[in-house]
Amino acid sequence: MDGRTSVLIIDDDPSHLRIYGWIIGAAGYEALPALVTGREIHYPEGQVDLVVMDYRLSGQMTAVEAAEETRRRYPQAPIVVLSDMYDLPADIAPYARAFVRKGEPAKLMETLASLVRTAGKTAAPMRPDSVA
């Protein structure tokens, strides 16, 4: 790892992994994609500082199951839930440190920066104009 804050991105859609990977990477973070297929999450190697995960997974795994597995694997990493819903769904709320609606990349970057500050980590230089 190159010293940047690492953000694990969990989604069942490879195109969403690419899009959010680009957004997160453009903001100076190390984006680590984790594709969900069936009942499995394909985690990358390495340290994870933050987690961004989709709420609506179309496979056999629910978001709650994904959050539970991810929390077991990375207990120190706060989870940010992404969804097109207007509010954080109640079933995932106990696992989520934050909720961001899809299509709001600036809000996502603000949320990640806030979590990095709260954890006392050194954040990568933010370039919000590159993701707005």
C-alpha positions as CSV (number, residue, x, y, z in Angstrom):
1,M,0.0,0.0,0.0
2,D,1.2,3.5,-0.8
3,G,0.2,5.3,2.5
4,R,-3.1,6.7,1.2
5,T,-6.3,6.0,3.1
6,S,-7.8,2.8,1.6
7,V,-11.5,2.6,0.8
8,L,-13.0,-0.8,0.2
9,I,-15.9,-0.5,-2.3
10,I,-18.5,-3.3,-2.1
11,D,-21.0,-3.7,-5.0
12,D,-22.5,-6.4,-7.1
13,D,-22.2,-4.4,-10.3
14,P,-18.7,-4.1,-11.9
15,S,-19.6,-0.9,-13.6
16,H,-20.5,0.7,-10.2
17,L,-17.2,-0.5,-8.8
18,R,-15.4,1.2,-11.7
19,I,-17.4,4.5,-11.3
20,Y,-17.0,4.7,-7.5
21,G,-13.4,3.6,-7.8
22,W,-12.7,6.4,-10.1
23,I,-14.5,9.0,-7.9
24,I,-12.8,7.8,-4.7
25,G,-9.4,7.5,-6.4
26,A,-9.7,11.0,-8.0
27,A,-10.2,12.3,-4.5
28,G,-6.8,10.9,-3.4
29,Y,-7.9,7.7,-1.7
30,E,-6.8,4.2,-2.6
31,A,-9.9,2.5,-4.0
32,L,-10.2,-1.2,-3.4
33,P,-13.0,-2.9,-5.3
34,A,-14.8,-5.9,-3.8
35,L,-17.3,-7.6,-6.2
36,V,-20.2,-9.5,-4.7
37,T,-21.2,-12.6,-6.6
38,G,-23.8,-15.0,-5.3
39,R,-23.0,-15.4,-1.6
40,E,-19.4,-14.3,-1.8
41,I,-17.5,-11.1,-1.5
42,H,-14.2,-11.1,-3.5
43,Y,-12.1,-9.0,-1.1
44,P,-8.8,-7.6,-2.2
45,E,-5.6,-8.0,-0.3
46,G,-4.3,-5.3,2.0
47,Q,-5.4,-3.0,4.7
48,V,-8.9,-1.4,4.7
49,D,-9.4,2.0,6.4
50,L,-13.0,2.7,5.3
51,V,-15.8,0.8,3.6
52,V,-18.3,2.1,1.1
53,M,-21.0,-0.5,0.2
54,D,-24.1,-0.7,-1.9
55,Y,-27.4,-1.4,-0.1
56,R,-29.2,-3.2,-2.9
57,L,-27.3,-6.3,-3.8
58,S,-28.9,-8.3,-6.5
59,G,-27.2,-11.6,-5.7
60,Q,-28.0,-14.1,-2.9
61,M,-26.3,-12.0,-0.3
62,T,-28.2,-9.2,1.5
63,A,-26.5,-5.9,2.5
64,V,-26.8,-6.9,6.2
65,E,-25.0,-10.2,5.5
66,A,-22.3,-8.3,3.5
67,A,-21.9,-5.8,6.4
68,E,-21.7,-8.5,9.0
69,E,-19.0,-10.4,7.0
70,T,-17.1,-7.2,6.3
71,R,-17.2,-6.1,9.9
72,R,-15.8,-9.5,11.0
73,R,-13.0,-9.1,8.4
74,Y,-12.3,-5.3,9.0
75,P,-13.7,-4.5,12.5
76,Q,-12.0,-1.1,12.7
77,A,-13.2,0.1,9.3
78,P,-16.4,2.3,9.4
79,I,-19.0,1.4,6.9
80,V,-20.7,4.0,4.7
81,V,-23.9,2.7,3.0
82,L,-24.8,3.9,-0.5
83,S,-28.3,3.7,-1.8
84,D,-30.8,5.3,-4.1
85,M,-33.3,5.2,-1.2
86,Y,-34.0,8.5,0.7
87,D,-33.2,7.2,4.2
88,L,-30.9,4.7,5.7
89,P,-32.8,1.4,5.8
90,A,-33.4,0.2,9.4
91,D,-31.9,-3.3,8.9
92,I,-28.5,-1.9,7.9
93,A,-28.5,1.0,10.4
94,P,-26.6,-0.9,13.2
95,Y,-23.7,-1.5,10.8
96,A,-23.5,1.9,9.2
97,R,-21.5,4.9,10.4
98,A,-22.9,7.0,7.6
99,F,-25.4,7.0,4.7
100,V,-25.1,8.7,1.3
101,R,-27.5,8.7,-1.5
102,K,-26.1,7.5,-4.9
103,G,-25.5,10.3,-7.3
104,E,-24.0,12.6,-4.6
105,P,-20.2,12.2,-5.1
106,A,-19.4,15.5,-3.3
107,K,-21.4,14.3,-0.3
108,L,-19.6,10.9,-0.4
109,M,-16.2,12.7,-0.4
110,E,-17.3,15.0,2.5
111,T,-18.4,11.9,4.5
112,L,-15.2,10.0,3.8
113,A,-13.1,13.0,4.8
114,S,-15.1,13.4,8.0
115,L,-14.6,9.7,8.9
116,V,-10.9,10.0,8.2
117,R,-10.7,13.1,10.5
118,T,-12.6,11.3,13.3
119,A,-10.3,8.3,13.1
120,G,-7.3,10.6,13.3
121,K,-5.8,9.4,10.1
122,T,-3.9,11.6,7.7
123,A,-6.2,12.2,4.7
124,A,-5.0,12.3,1.2
125,P,-5.3,15.8,-0.4
126,M,-8.9,16.3,-1.3
127,R,-9.9,17.6,-4.7
128,P,-13.6,18.0,-4.5
129,D,-13.7,19.9,-7.8
130,S,-12.7,16.7,-9.5
131,V,-15.7,14.8,-8.2
132,A,-18.5,17.4,-8.1
